[in-house]
Amino acid sequence: MTIAGSIFLIAVGAILRFATNLHVAHVSLHTVGLILMIAGAAGLILGFVQQRMWARRAPNAVIAEEREIQRPPPY
């Protein structure tokens, strides 16, 4: 899950949890909102951990310039 997707889940969960006044039969929108916020927070944390792991694997070596061999022009 991407970081943007996690933030989206947190926002949708917060809207369902705190800003809705709707009642659906057999479904608690407040609970669904809480679950989405927890899933978004977990995805956000895992996204940052994964990004940090990838940053450690990135090569830190300086890229050497390739030198072209100068040859005399063909006759």
N, CA, C, O and CB atoms as a CASP TS submission, in Angstrom:
PFRMAT TS
TARGET T0000
AUTHOR 0000-0000-0000
METHOD Language model
MODEL 1
PARENT N/A
ATOM      1  N   MET     1       0.852  -1.160   0.000  1.00  0.00           N
ATOM      2  CA  MET     1       0.000   0.000   0.000  1.00  0.00           C
ATOM      3  C   MET     1       0.905   1.232   0.000  1.00  0.00           C
ATOM      4  O   MET     1       1.893   1.294   0.732  1.00  0.00           O
ATOM      5  CB  MET     1      -0.973  -0.007   1.224  1.00  0.00           C
ATOM      6  N   THR     2       0.559   2.176  -0.806  1.00  0.00           N
ATOM      7  CA  THR     2       1.361   3.385  -0.875  1.00  0.00           C
ATOM      8  C   THR     2       1.020   4.325   0.282  1.00  0.00           C
ATOM      9  O   THR     2       0.017   4.159   0.976  1.00  0.00           O
ATOM     10  CB  THR     2       1.149   4.089  -2.220  1.00  0.00           C
ATOM     11  N   ILE     3       1.883   5.306   0.457  1.00  0.00           N
ATOM     12  CA  ILE     3       1.661   6.272   1.522  1.00  0.00           C
ATOM     13  C   ILE     3       0.407   7.094   1.235  1.00  0.00           C
ATOM     14  O   ILE     3      -0.363   7.394   2.148  1.00  0.00           O
ATOM     15  CB  ILE     3       2.885   7.190   1.682  1.00  0.00           C
ATOM     16  N   ALA     4       0.204   7.455  -0.018  1.00  0.00           N
ATOM     17  CA  ALA     4      -1.000   8.220  -0.381  1.00  0.00           C
ATOM     18  C   ALA     4      -2.261   7.393  -0.157  1.00  0.00           C
ATOM     19  O   ALA     4      -3.274   7.925   0.298  1.00  0.00           O
ATOM     20  CB  ALA     4      -0.927   8.677  -1.849  1.00  0.00           C
ATOM     21  N   GLY     5      -2.214   6.111  -0.468  1.00  0.00           N
ATOM     22  CA  GLY     5      -3.357   5.243  -0.224  1.00  0.00           C
ATOM     23  C   GLY     5      -3.675   5.112   1.256  1.00  0.00           C
ATOM     24  O   GLY     5      -4.842   5.046   1.644  1.00  0.00           O
ATOM     25  N   SER     6      -2.639   5.073   2.077  1.00  0.00           N
ATOM     26  CA  SER     6      -2.845   5.002   3.525  1.00  0.00           C
ATOM     27  C   SER     6      -3.490   6.269   4.062  1.00  0.00           C
ATOM     28  O   SER     6      -4.394   6.213   4.896  1.00  0.00           O
ATOM     29  CB  SER     6      -1.522   4.756   4.236  1.00  0.00           C
ATOM     30  N   ILE     7      -3.020   7.408   3.579  1.00  0.00           N
ATOM     31  CA  ILE     7      -3.608   8.675   4.013  1.00  0.00           C
ATOM     32  C   ILE     7      -5.065   8.764   3.561  1.00  0.00           C
ATOM     33  O   ILE     7      -5.911   9.287   4.285  1.00  0.00           O
ATOM     34  CB  ILE     7      -2.798   9.869   3.458  1.00  0.00           C
ATOM     35  N   PHE     8      -5.353   8.257   2.374  1.00  0.00           N
ATOM     36  CA  PHE     8      -6.729   8.234   1.881  1.00  0.00           C
ATOM     37  C   PHE     8      -7.616   7.374   2.793  1.00  0.00           C
ATOM     38  O   PHE     8      -8.731   7.775   3.128  1.00  0.00           O
ATOM     39  CB  PHE     8      -6.771   7.699   0.431  1.00  0.00           C
ATOM     40  N   LEU     9      -7.126   6.199   3.192  1.00  0.00           N
ATOM     41  CA  LEU     9      -7.899   5.340   4.097  1.00  0.00           C
ATOM     42  C   LEU     9      -8.149   6.017   5.437  1.00  0.00           C
ATOM     43  O   LEU     9      -9.241   5.913   5.995  1.00  0.00           O
ATOM     44  CB  LEU     9      -7.176   4.015   4.317  1.00  0.00           C
ATOM     45  N   ILE    10      -7.149   6.704   5.948  1.00  0.00           N
ATOM     46  CA  ILE    10      -7.321   7.411   7.220  1.00  0.00           C
ATOM     47  C   ILE    10      -8.384   8.500   7.080  1.00  0.00           C
ATOM     48  O   ILE    10      -9.228   8.670   7.960  1.00  0.00           O
ATOM     49  CB  ILE    10      -5.980   8.026   7.689  1.00  0.00           C
ATOM     50  N   ALA    11      -8.337   9.237   5.964  1.00  0.00           N
ATOM     51  CA  ALA    11      -9.310  10.312   5.755  1.00  0.00           C
ATOM     52  C   ALA    11     -10.728   9.770   5.611  1.00  0.00           C
ATOM     53  O   ALA    11     -11.660  10.311   6.205  1.00  0.00           O
ATOM     54  CB  ALA    11      -8.940  11.124   4.519  1.00  0.00           C
ATOM     55  N   VAL    12     -10.898   8.706   4.826  1.00  0.00           N
ATOM     56  CA  VAL    12     -12.235   8.119   4.648  1.00  0.00           C
ATOM     57  C   VAL    12     -12.736   7.548   5.966  1.00  0.00           C
ATOM     58  O   VAL    12     -13.910   7.695   6.306  1.00  0.00           O
ATOM     59  CB  VAL    12     -12.214   7.014   3.562  1.00  0.00           C
ATOM     60  N   GLY    13     -11.844   6.896   6.711  1.00  0.00           N
ATOM     61  CA  GLY    13     -12.234   6.356   8.016  1.00  0.00           C
ATOM     62  C   GLY    13     -12.652   7.442   8.989  1.00  0.00           C
ATOM     63  O   GLY    13     -13.615   7.272   9.738  1.00  0.00           O
ATOM     64  N   ALA    14     -11.931   8.559   8.982  1.00  0.00           N
ATOM     65  CA  ALA    14     -12.287   9.665   9.873  1.00  0.00           C
ATOM     66  C   ALA    14     -13.630  10.272   9.486  1.00  0.00           C
ATOM     67  O   ALA    14     -14.415  10.655  10.353  1.00  0.00           O
ATOM     68  CB  ALA    14     -11.198  10.742   9.850  1.00  0.00           C
ATOM     69  N   ILE    15     -13.891  10.357   8.194  1.00  0.00           N
ATOM     70  CA  ILE    15     -15.191  10.876   7.748  1.00  0.00           C
ATOM     71  C   ILE    15     -16.313   9.954   8.202  1.00  0.00           C
ATOM     72  O   ILE    15     -17.337  10.416   8.706  1.00  0.00           O
ATOM     73  CB  ILE    15     -15.219  11.034   6.211  1.00  0.00           C
ATOM     74  N   LEU    16     -16.122   8.646   8.023  1.00  0.00           N
ATOM     75  CA  LEU    16     -17.163   7.700   8.441  1.00  0.00           C
ATOM     76  C   LEU    16     -17.330   7.694   9.961  1.00  0.00           C
ATOM     77  O   LEU    16     -18.444   7.552  10.466  1.00  0.00           O
ATOM     78  CB  LEU    16     -16.828   6.284   7.946  1.00  0.00           C
ATOM     79  N   ARG    17     -16.246   7.845  10.672  1.00  0.00           N
ATOM     80  CA  ARG    17     -16.295   7.767  12.133  1.00  0.00           C
ATOM     81  C   ARG    17     -16.894   9.021  12.771  1.00  0.00           C
ATOM     82  O   ARG    17     -17.714   8.930  13.685  1.00  0.00           O
ATOM     83  CB  ARG    17     -14.902   7.537  12.681  1.00  0.00           C
ATOM     84  N   PHE    18     -16.479  10.190  12.283  1.00  0.00           N
ATOM     85  CA  PHE    18     -16.833  11.416  12.992  1.00  0.00           C
ATOM     86  C   PHE    18     -17.840  12.305  12.271  1.00  0.00           C
ATOM     87  O   PHE    18     -18.480  13.137  12.915  1.00  0.00           O
ATOM     88  CB  PHE    18     -15.608  12.198  13.249  1.00  0.00           C
ATOM     89  N   ALA    19     -18.003  12.158  10.965  1.00  0.00           N
ATOM     90  CA  ALA    19     -18.807  13.142  10.229  1.00  0.00           C
ATOM     91  C   ALA    19     -20.094  12.582   9.632  1.00  0.00           C
ATOM     92  O   ALA    19     -20.805  13.300   8.929  1.00  0.00           O
ATOM     93  CB  ALA    19     -17.986  13.732   9.133  1.00  0.00           C
ATOM     94  N   THR    20     -20.404  11.326   9.895  1.00  0.00           N
ATOM     95  CA  THR    20     -21.636  10.778   9.330  1.00  0.00           C
ATOM     96  C   THR    20     -22.709  10.685  10.397  1.00  0.00           C
ATOM     97  O   THR    20     -22.443  10.469  11.579  1.00  0.00           O
ATOM     98  CB  THR    20     -21.384   9.399   8.708  1.00  0.00           C
ATOM     99  N   ASN    21     -23.910  10.855   9.934  1.00  0.00           N
ATOM    100  CA  ASN    21     -25.067  10.760  10.800  1.00  0.00           C
ATOM    101  C   ASN    21     -26.034   9.730  10.212  1.00  0.00           C
ATOM    102  O   ASN    21     -27.239   9.772  10.461  1.00  0.00           O
ATOM    103  CB  ASN    21     -25.753  12.147  10.968  1.00  0.00           C
ATOM    104  N   LEU    22     -25.484   8.820   9.440  1.00  0.00           N
ATOM    105  CA  LEU    22     -26.260   7.860   8.674  1.00  0.00           C
ATOM    106  C   LEU    22     -26.358   6.543   9.451  1.00  0.00           C
ATOM    107  O   LEU    22     -25.410   6.153  10.133  1.00  0.00           O
ATOM    108  CB  LEU    22     -25.626   7.632   7.278  1.00  0.00           C
ATOM    109  N   HIS    23     -27.489   5.868   9.351  1.00  0.00           N
ATOM    110  CA  HIS    23     -27.668   4.574   9.988  1.00  0.00           C
ATOM    111  C   HIS    23     -28.011   3.548   8.918  1.00  0.00           C
ATOM    112  O   HIS    23     -28.995   3.696   8.194  1.00  0.00           O
ATOM    113  CB  HIS    23     -28.772   4.634  11.080  1.00  0.00           C
ATOM    114  N   VAL    24     -27.194   2.511   8.828  1.00  0.00           N
ATOM    115  CA  VAL    24     -27.401   1.427   7.868  1.00  0.00           C
ATOM    116  C   VAL    24     -27.714   0.172   8.675  1.00  0.00           C
ATOM    117  O   VAL    24     -27.104  -0.084   9.713  1.00  0.00           O
ATOM    118  CB  VAL    24     -26.138   1.219   6.934  1.00  0.00           C
ATOM    119  N   ALA    25     -28.671  -0.605   8.182  1.00  0.00           N
ATOM    120  CA  ALA    25     -29.076  -1.810   8.903  1.00  0.00           C
ATOM    121  C   ALA    25     -27.930  -2.810   8.971  1.00  0.00           C
ATOM    122  O   ALA    25     -27.302  -3.115   7.957  1.00  0.00           O
ATOM    123  CB  ALA    25     -30.297  -2.451   8.236  1.00  0.00           C
ATOM    124  N   HIS    26     -27.665  -3.311  10.154  1.00  0.00           N
ATOM    125  CA  HIS    26     -26.678  -4.355  10.424  1.00  0.00           C
ATOM    126  C   HIS    26     -25.239  -3.927  10.159  1.00  0.00           C
ATOM    127  O   HIS    26     -24.353  -4.781  10.130  1.00  0.00           O
ATOM    128  CB  HIS    26     -26.989  -5.557   9.598  1.00  0.00           C
ATOM    129  N   VAL    27     -24.974  -2.637   9.966  1.00  0.00           N
ATOM    130  CA  VAL    27     -23.615  -2.153   9.744  1.00  0.00           C
ATOM    131  C   VAL    27     -23.407  -0.910  10.615  1.00  0.00           C
ATOM    132  O   VAL    27     -24.202   0.030  10.580  1.00  0.00           O
ATOM    133  CB  VAL    27     -23.361  -1.834   8.220  1.00  0.00           C
ATOM    134  N   SER    28     -22.351  -0.926  11.375  1.00  0.00           N
ATOM    135  CA  SER    28     -22.004   0.242  12.180  1.00  0.00           C
ATOM    136  C   SER    28     -20.941   1.038  11.427  1.00  0.00           C
ATOM    137  O   SER    28     -19.791   0.611  11.330  1.00  0.00           O
ATOM    138  CB  SER    28     -21.496  -0.176  13.608  1.00  0.00           C
ATOM    139  N   LEU    29     -21.331   2.196  10.895  1.00  0.00           N
ATOM    140  CA  LEU    29     -20.395   3.006  10.129  1.00  0.00           C
ATOM    141  C   LEU    29     -19.285   3.568  11.010  1.00  0.00           C
ATOM    142  O   LEU    29     -18.187   3.838  10.524  1.00  0.00           O
ATOM    143  CB  LEU    29     -21.131   4.138   9.435  1.00  0.00           C
ATOM    144  N   HIS    30     -19.558   3.743  12.290  1.00  0.00           N
ATOM    145  CA  HIS    30     -18.520   4.211  13.193  1.00  0.00           C
ATOM    146  C   HIS    30     -17.426   3.160  13.347  1.00  0.00           C
ATOM    147  O   HIS    30     -16.241   3.491  13.396  1.00  0.00           O
ATOM    148  CB  HIS    30     -19.117   4.562  14.557  1.00  0.00           C
ATOM    149  N   THR    31     -17.829   1.890  13.423  1.00  0.00           N
ATOM    150  CA  THR    31     -16.851   0.813  13.532  1.00  0.00           C
ATOM    151  C   THR    31     -16.076   0.644  12.234  1.00  0.00           C
ATOM    152  O   THR    31     -14.865   0.424  12.262  1.00  0.00           O
ATOM    153  CB  THR    31     -17.540  -0.496  13.905  1.00  0.00           C
ATOM    154  N   VAL    32     -16.758   0.745  11.097  1.00  0.00           N
ATOM    155  CA  VAL    32     -16.089   0.653   9.798  1.00  0.00           C
ATOM    156  C   VAL    32     -15.071   1.786   9.654  1.00  0.00           C
ATOM    157  O   VAL    32     -13.967   1.570   9.153  1.00  0.00           O
ATOM    158  CB  VAL    32     -17.126   0.702   8.641  1.00  0.00           C
ATOM    159  N   GLY    33     -15.435   2.979  10.088  1.00  0.00           N
ATOM    160  CA  GLY    33     -14.514   4.104  10.041  1.00  0.00           C
ATOM    161  C   GLY    33     -13.286   3.880  10.908  1.00  0.00           C
ATOM    162  O   GLY    33     -12.169   4.206  10.506  1.00  0.00           O
ATOM    163  N   LEU    34     -13.490   3.324  12.098  1.00  0.00           N
ATOM    164  CA  LEU    34     -12.365   3.026  12.986  1.00  0.00           C
ATOM    165  C   LEU    34     -11.441   1.979  12.361  1.00  0.00           C
ATOM    166  O   LEU    34     -10.218   2.113  12.419  1.00  0.00           O
ATOM    167  CB  LEU    34     -12.875   2.534  14.353  1.00  0.00           C
ATOM    168  N   ILE    35     -12.024   0.945  11.769  1.00  0.00           N
ATOM    169  CA  ILE    35     -11.231  -0.102  11.121  1.00  0.00           C
ATOM    170  C   ILE    35     -10.418   0.485   9.967  1.00  0.00           C
ATOM    171  O   ILE    35      -9.247   0.143   9.801  1.00  0.00           O
ATOM    172  CB  ILE    35     -12.146  -1.240  10.610  1.00  0.00           C
ATOM    173  N   LEU    36     -11.025   1.364   9.169  1.00  0.00           N
ATOM    174  CA  LEU    36     -10.299   1.981   8.059  1.00  0.00           C
ATOM    175  C   LEU    36      -9.164   2.872   8.562  1.00  0.00           C
ATOM    176  O   LEU    36      -8.091   2.900   7.961  1.00  0.00           O
ATOM    177  CB  LEU    36     -11.257   2.798   7.188  1.00  0.00           C
ATOM    178  N   MET    37      -9.386   3.591   9.645  1.00  0.00           N
ATOM    179  CA  MET    37      -8.325   4.433  10.184  1.00  0.00           C
ATOM    180  C   MET    37      -7.165   3.595  10.722  1.00  0.00           C
ATOM    181  O   MET    37      -6.003   3.962  10.547  1.00  0.00           O
ATOM    182  CB  MET    37      -8.877   5.333  11.288  1.00  0.00           C
ATOM    183  N   ILE    38      -7.471   2.481  11.370  1.00  0.00           N
ATOM    184  CA  ILE    38      -6.409   1.597  11.880  1.00  0.00           C
ATOM    185  C   ILE    38      -5.644   0.969  10.722  1.00  0.00           C
ATOM    186  O   ILE    38      -4.416   0.894  10.759  1.00  0.00           O
ATOM    187  CB  ILE    38      -7.004   0.490  12.791  1.00  0.00           C
ATOM    188  N   ALA    39      -6.362   0.514   9.687  1.00  0.00           N
ATOM    189  CA  ALA    39      -5.695  -0.071   8.524  1.00  0.00           C
ATOM    190  C   ALA    39      -4.835   0.967   7.806  1.00  0.00           C
ATOM    191  O   ALA    39      -3.737   0.649   7.350  1.00  0.00           O
ATOM    192  CB  ALA    39      -6.730  -0.660   7.555  1.00  0.00           C
ATOM    193  N   GLY    40      -5.315   2.188   7.703  1.00  0.00           N
ATOM    194  CA  GLY    40      -4.527   3.250   7.081  1.00  0.00           C
ATOM    195  C   GLY    40      -3.284   3.578   7.881  1.00  0.00           C
ATOM    196  O   GLY    40      -2.217   3.791   7.305  1.00  0.00           O
ATOM    197  N   ALA    41      -3.401   3.624   9.197  1.00  0.00           N
ATOM    198  CA  ALA    41      -2.233   3.897  10.046  1.00  0.00           C
ATOM    199  C   ALA    41      -1.206   2.776   9.939  1.00  0.00           C
ATOM    200  O   ALA    41      -0.003   3.032   9.876  1.00  0.00           O
ATOM    201  CB  ALA    41      -2.662   4.077  11.513  1.00  0.00           C
ATOM    202  N   ALA    42      -1.683   1.531   9.919  1.00  0.00           N
ATOM    203  CA  ALA    42      -0.760   0.400   9.773  1.00  0.00           C
ATOM    204  C   ALA    42      -0.072   0.440   8.405  1.00  0.00           C
ATOM    205  O   ALA    42       1.128   0.185   8.304  1.00  0.00           O
ATOM    206  CB  ALA    42      -1.513  -0.941   9.955  1.00  0.00           C
ATOM    207  N   GLY    43      -0.825   0.757   7.365  1.00  0.00           N
ATOM    208  CA  GLY    43      -0.232   0.867   6.033  1.00  0.00           C
ATOM    209  C   GLY    43       0.759   2.004   5.943  1.00  0.00           C
ATOM    210  O   GLY    43       1.771   1.890   5.252  1.00  0.00           O
ATOM    211  N   LEU    44       0.486   3.098   6.628  1.00  0.00           N
ATOM    212  CA  LEU    44       1.404   4.236   6.634  1.00  0.00           C
ATOM    213  C   LEU    44       2.720   3.871   7.316  1.00  0.00           C
ATOM    214  O   LEU    44       3.796   4.202   6.820  1.00  0.00           O
ATOM    215  CB  LEU    44       0.761   5.439   7.337  1.00  0.00           C
ATOM    216  N   ILE    45       2.627   3.197   8.437  1.00  0.00           N
ATOM    217  CA  ILE    45       3.839   2.775   9.152  1.00  0.00           C
ATOM    218  C   ILE    45       4.631   1.786   8.314  1.00  0.00           C
ATOM    219  O   ILE    45       5.849   1.915   8.189  1.00  0.00           O
ATOM    220  CB  ILE    45       3.481   2.149  10.516  1.00  0.00           C
ATOM    221  N   LEU    46       3.955   0.802   7.740  1.00  0.00           N
ATOM    222  CA  LEU    46       4.647  -0.175   6.908  1.00  0.00           C
ATOM    223  C   LEU    46       5.244   0.467   5.659  1.00  0.00           C
ATOM    224  O   LEU    46       6.311   0.053   5.205  1.00  0.00           O
ATOM    225  CB  LEU    46       3.696  -1.293   6.512  1.00  0.00           C
ATOM    226  N   GLY    47       4.577   1.463   5.103  1.00  0.00           N
ATOM    227  CA  GLY    47       5.110   2.170   3.944  1.00  0.00           C
ATOM    228  C   GLY    47       6.394   2.898   4.267  1.00  0.00           C
ATOM    229  O   GLY    47       7.335   2.886   3.473  1.00  0.00           O
ATOM    230  N   PHE    48       6.445   3.542   5.445  1.00  0.00           N
ATOM    231  CA  PHE    48       7.672   4.224   5.856  1.00  0.00           C
ATOM    232  C   PHE    48       8.799   3.235   6.134  1.00  0.00           C
ATOM    233  O   PHE    48       9.953   3.496   5.793  1.00  0.00           O
ATOM    234  CB  PHE    48       7.412   5.073   7.095  1.00  0.00           C
ATOM    235  N   VAL    49       8.469   2.101   6.752  1.00  0.00           N
ATOM    236  CA  VAL    49       9.489   1.072   7.015  1.00  0.00           C
ATOM    237  C   VAL    49      10.034   0.528   5.700  1.00  0.00           C
ATOM    238  O   VAL    49      11.245   0.363   5.548  1.00  0.00           O
ATOM    239  CB  VAL    49       8.902  -0.084   7.872  1.00  0.00           C
ATOM    240  N   GLN    50       9.150   0.253   4.759  1.00  0.00           N
ATOM    241  CA  GLN    50       9.579  -0.276   3.472  1.00  0.00           C
ATOM    242  C   GLN    50      10.429   0.750   2.720  1.00  0.00           C
ATOM    243  O   GLN    50      11.421   0.385   2.089  1.00  0.00           O
ATOM    244  CB  GLN    50       8.362  -0.681   2.629  1.00  0.00           C
ATOM    245  N   GLN    51      10.053   2.010   2.781  1.00  0.00           N
ATOM    246  CA  GLN    51      10.824   3.052   2.121  1.00  0.00           C
ATOM    247  C   GLN    51      12.218   3.163   2.740  1.00  0.00           C
ATOM    248  O   GLN    51      13.196   3.374   2.023  1.00  0.00           O
ATOM    249  CB  GLN    51      10.089   4.397   2.209  1.00  0.00           C
ATOM    250  N   ARG    52      12.313   3.025   4.046  1.00  0.00           N
ATOM    251  CA  ARG    52      13.612   3.088   4.717  1.00  0.00           C
ATOM    252  C   ARG    52      14.477   1.891   4.333  1.00  0.00           C
ATOM    253  O   ARG    52      15.687   2.035   4.159  1.00  0.00           O
ATOM    254  CB  ARG    52      13.429   3.142   6.242  1.00  0.00           C
ATOM    255  N   MET    53      13.873   0.717   4.199  1.00  0.00           N
ATOM    256  CA  MET    53      14.626  -0.468   3.796  1.00  0.00           C
ATOM    257  C   MET    53      15.165  -0.304   2.382  1.00  0.00           C
ATOM    258  O   MET    53      16.305  -0.683   2.109  1.00  0.00           O
ATOM    259  CB  MET    53      13.748  -1.722   3.887  1.00  0.00           C
ATOM    260  N   TRP    54      14.364   0.253   1.482  1.00  0.00           N
ATOM    261  CA  TRP    54      14.818   0.462   0.114  1.00  0.00           C
ATOM    262  C   TRP    54      15.933   1.496   0.056  1.00  0.00           C
ATOM    263  O   TRP    54      16.837   1.387  -0.773  1.00  0.00           O
ATOM    264  CB  TRP    54      13.657   0.896  -0.770  1.00  0.00           C
ATOM    265  N   ALA    55      15.878   2.500   0.931  1.00  0.00           N
ATOM    266  CA  ALA    55      16.907   3.529   0.937  1.00  0.00           C
ATOM    267  C   ALA    55      18.246   2.949   1.385  1.00  0.00           C
ATOM    268  O   ALA    55      19.296   3.395   0.920  1.00  0.00           O
ATOM    269  CB  ALA    55      16.498   4.692   1.849  1.00  0.00           C
ATOM    270  N   ARG    56      18.225   1.976   2.266  1.00  0.00           N
ATOM    271  CA  ARG    56      19.474   1.335   2.703  1.00  0.00           C
ATOM    272  C   ARG    56      20.085   0.497   1.600  1.00  0.00           C
ATOM    273  O   ARG    56      21.308   0.371   1.529  1.00  0.00           O
ATOM    274  CB  ARG    56      19.228   0.465   3.929  1.00  0.00           C
ATOM    275  N   ARG    57      19.267  -0.074   0.745  1.00  0.00           N
ATOM    276  CA  ARG    57      19.766  -0.930  -0.318  1.00  0.00           C
ATOM    277  C   ARG    57      20.292  -0.150  -1.517  1.00  0.00           C
ATOM    278  O   ARG    57      20.965  -0.715  -2.379  1.00  0.00           O
ATOM    279  CB  ARG    57      18.683  -1.861  -0.763  1.00  0.00           C
ATOM    280  N   ALA    58      19.992   1.131  -1.577  1.00  0.00           N
ATOM    281  CA  ALA    58      20.428   1.941  -2.710  1.00  0.00           C
ATOM    282  C   ALA    58      21.948   2.052  -2.686  1.00  0.00           C
ATOM    283  O   ALA    58      22.547   2.252  -1.630  1.00  0.00           O
ATOM    284  CB  ALA    58      19.770   3.352  -2.677  1.00  0.00           C
ATOM    285  N   PRO    59      22.559   1.921  -3.844  1.00  0.00           N
ATOM    286  CA  PRO    59      24.023   1.997  -3.870  1.00  0.00           C
ATOM    287  C   PRO    59      24.497   3.421  -3.559  1.00  0.00           C
ATOM    288  O   PRO    59      23.943   4.403  -4.053  1.00  0.00           O
ATOM    289  CB  PRO    59      24.563   1.544  -5.247  1.00  0.00           C
ATOM    290  N   ASN    60      25.514   3.497  -2.744  1.00  0.00           N
ATOM    291  CA  ASN    60      26.080   4.791  -2.382  1.00  0.00           C
ATOM    292  C   ASN    60      27.361   5.075  -3.144  1.00  0.00           C
ATOM    293  O   ASN    60      28.021   6.084  -2.898  1.00  0.00           O
ATOM    294  CB  ASN    60      26.344   4.850  -0.892  1.00  0.00           C
ATOM    295  N   ALA    61      27.714   4.201  -4.061  1.00  0.00           N
ATOM    296  CA  ALA    61      28.954   4.361  -4.822  1.00  0.00           C
ATOM    297  C   ALA    61      28.807   5.495  -5.830  1.00  0.00           C
ATOM    298  O   ALA    61      27.727   5.768  -6.352  1.00  0.00           O
ATOM    299  CB  ALA    61      29.328   3.047  -5.542  1.00  0.00           C
ATOM    300  N   VAL    62      29.916   6.125  -6.072  1.00  0.00           N
ATOM    301  CA  VAL    62      29.942   7.192  -7.063  1.00  0.00           C
ATOM    302  C   VAL    62      30.015   6.550  -8.436  1.00  0.00           C
ATOM    303  O   VAL    62      30.798   5.627  -8.660  1.00  0.00           O
ATOM    304  CB  VAL    62      31.143   8.167  -6.829  1.00  0.00           C
ATOM    305  N   ILE    63      29.217   7.030  -9.328  1.00  0.00           N
ATOM    306  CA  ILE    63      29.205   6.478 -10.682  1.00  0.00           C
ATOM    307  C   ILE    63      30.422   7.012 -11.431  1.00  0.00           C
ATOM    308  O   ILE    63      30.604   8.220 -11.583  1.00  0.00           O
ATOM    309  CB  ILE    63      27.879   6.841 -11.434  1.00  0.00           C
ATOM    310  N   ALA    64      31.226   6.103 -11.881  1.00  0.00           N
ATOM    311  CA  ALA    64      32.440   6.489 -12.610  1.00  0.00           C
ATOM    312  C   ALA    64      32.072   6.880 -14.039  1.00  0.00           C
ATOM    313  O   ALA    64      31.211   6.265 -14.668  1.00  0.00           O
ATOM    314  CB  ALA    64      33.484   5.329 -12.612  1.00  0.00           C
ATOM    315  N   GLU    65      32.731   7.895 -14.524  1.00  0.00           N
ATOM    316  CA  GLU    65      32.479   8.325 -15.891  1.00  0.00           C
ATOM    317  C   GLU    65      33.194   7.377 -16.845  1.00  0.00           C
ATOM    318  O   GLU    65      34.336   6.977 -16.620  1.00  0.00           O
ATOM    319  CB  GLU    65      32.944   9.789 -16.111  1.00  0.00           C
ATOM    320  N   GLU    66      32.508   7.041 -17.885  1.00  0.00           N
ATOM    321  CA  GLU    66      33.125   6.198 -18.894  1.00  0.00           C
ATOM    322  C   GLU    66      33.956   7.078 -19.818  1.00  0.00           C
ATOM    323  O   GLU    66      33.485   8.098 -20.321  1.00  0.00           O
ATOM    324  CB  GLU    66      32.055   5.399 -19.692  1.00  0.00           C
ATOM    325  N   ARG    67      35.178   6.671 -20.027  1.00  0.00           N
ATOM    326  CA  ARG    67      36.056   7.422 -20.909  1.00  0.00           C
ATOM    327  C   ARG    67      36.006   6.783 -22.285  1.00  0.00           C
ATOM    328  O   ARG    67      36.100   5.566 -22.438  1.00  0.00           O
ATOM    329  CB  ARG    67      37.512   7.466 -20.362  1.00  0.00           C
ATOM    330  N   GLU    68      35.859   7.622 -23.250  1.00  0.00           N
ATOM    331  CA  GLU    68      35.865   7.119 -24.621  1.00  0.00           C
ATOM    332  C   GLU    68      37.302   7.035 -25.103  1.00  0.00           C
ATOM    333  O   GLU    68      38.114   7.931 -24.871  1.00  0.00           O
ATOM    334  CB  GLU    68      35.017   8.026 -25.561  1.00  0.00           C
ATOM    335  N   ILE    69      37.585   5.959 -25.763  1.00  0.00           N
ATOM    336  CA  ILE    69      38.916   5.787 -26.325  1.00  0.00           C
ATOM    337  C   ILE    69      38.994   6.627 -27.594  1.00  0.00           C
ATOM    338  O   ILE    69      38.187   6.482 -28.512  1.00  0.00           O
ATOM    339  CB  ILE    69      39.228   4.276 -26.618  1.00  0.00           C
ATOM    340  N   GLN    70      39.985   7.507 -27.617  1.00  0.00           N
ATOM    341  CA  GLN    70      40.131   8.358 -28.799  1.00  0.00           C
ATOM    342  C   GLN    70      40.931   7.612 -29.845  1.00  0.00           C
ATOM    343  O   GLN    70      42.103   7.291 -29.651  1.00  0.00           O
ATOM    344  CB  GLN    70      40.814   9.706 -28.445  1.00  0.00           C
ATOM    345  N   ARG    71      40.292   7.355 -30.922  1.00  0.00           N
ATOM    346  CA  ARG    71      40.933   6.662 -32.038  1.00  0.00           C
ATOM    347  C   ARG    71      41.119   7.657 -33.177  1.00  0.00           C
ATOM    348  O   ARG    71      40.349   8.604 -33.338  1.00  0.00           O
ATOM    349  CB  ARG    71      40.090   5.425 -32.501  1.00  0.00           C
ATOM    350  N   PRO    72      42.128   7.420 -33.935  1.00  0.00           N
ATOM    351  CA  PRO    72      42.295   8.308 -35.103  1.00  0.00           C
ATOM    352  C   PRO    72      41.157   8.087 -36.094  1.00  0.00           C
ATOM    353  O   PRO    72      40.648   6.973 -36.218  1.00  0.00           O
ATOM    354  CB  PRO    72      43.669   8.062 -35.797  1.00  0.00           C
ATOM    355  N   PRO    73      40.760   9.137 -36.794  1.00  0.00           N
ATOM    356  CA  PRO    73      39.670   8.968 -37.753  1.00  0.00           C
ATOM    357  C   PRO    73      40.049   8.001 -38.875  1.00  0.00           C
ATOM    358  O   PRO    73      41.206   7.974 -39.293  1.00  0.00           O
ATOM    359  CB  PRO    73      39.274  10.319 -38.343  1.00  0.00           C
ATOM    360  N   PRO    74      39.100   7.215 -39.367  1.00  0.00           N
ATOM    361  CA  PRO    74      39.416   6.263 -40.452  1.00  0.00           C
ATOM    362  C   PRO    74      39.715   7.017 -41.769  1.00  0.00           C
ATOM    363  O   PRO    74      39.110   8.055 -42.037  1.00  0.00           O
ATOM    364  CB  PRO    74      38.227   5.261 -40.661  1.00  0.00           C
ATOM    365  N   TYR    75      40.656   6.487 -42.596  1.00  0.00           N
ATOM    366  CA  TYR    75      41.023   7.122 -43.852  1.00  0.00           C
ATOM    367  C   TYR    75      40.285   6.528 -45.001  1.00  0.00           C
ATOM    368  O   TYR    75      40.476   6.949 -46.142  1.00  0.00           O
ATOM    369  CB  TYR    75      42.491   7.017 -44.091  1.00  0.00           C
TER
END
